[in-house]
Amino acid sequence: MIRPVNKCEIEKCVELIQSSFLTVAREFGFTRENAPRFTAFAVTADRLAYQYEEGRPMYGYFGEDGQILGYYSLQLQENGECELNNLCVRPEYRHRRIGEILYCHALNTAADKGCRKMKLGIVEENKRLRAWYEGMGAKHTGTKKFDFFPFTCGYLETDVTRDKLPERLNADAPEADAVIYQKLCKETVDAYIAYLRTAMKEEPEKMTADVLDEKGIRLRIEDPFYQKTDSILAVLDGAVVGRIEYHFYGCIQDGAKMAYVDWVYVLPKRRHQGIAQGLFRQFEKECLSFGINQYYLIRAENENANRFYSAFSEVSLTEEPLLRKQLSAT
């Protein structure tokens, strides 16, 4: 649930902001000594209390137990613009769409306040974060270097007039825990076939066959040859809305283990809702459970796919449409 932050919750907001931005500091080597003005070290209860008293919109995303899991504030300006500050999610709750939900809420809040543009600043070297914001519809506008920061500041903005808000704000997006992930098997094959039927109707040009071979699919589910291939299905309200298909392989000589992603597809109306990311998280857990620490895929060559895969951590993207990701059990 998103609601305005109360003054008595300022200390909790400070702890959240510091712990969230500290992961960025550790990744890029920022310290209190070389970057004292970086958010992880500069935000204090006094500063947030001052912002609260001046009437700055401040919102938190709260879990069922009342714990604050995410936060943002807006600095309203007289020129019809505003600045998004300190959007963050508690590290252990990331990749559950909380950040996306907060960002969309911030855009709507900005629009409600009569703003035309919402601006924000990032660590430009954080390519993953820039790709995430651009995936949310923000436009990169430039960079600037300051002597007091050991990094380059990057700037983005979004038009928040009502008729130009990103489409995803109006999407019927499910809560993170509403999506169930199941393996493709005899019990789920009917829902899987229904999903393929929908996909072929909506985007036939992206399918690998012109005709849906229902009988063949049912046979292959039990064919020993295809047991080397597995599929994880994303299920929402009893219907399959996405899938990732993959297989594992290894070398007997040296014991090397790898995985290859054959297919990833989410139905159009369920895109930009964290479902593809959820499928990859389930797949990566499966890899690690078998001691597999890297996987490959041939990625689609379009702007959305490039933005999606660029947001992955610990990946290498080659000029050829190949993605390789190294996995860590930690």
Summary of the structure (lengths in Angstrom):
residues: 330
radius of gyration: 22.1
end to end distance: 29.5
largest distance: 68.2
contacts: 935
relative contact order: 0.09
helix: 39%
strand: 29%
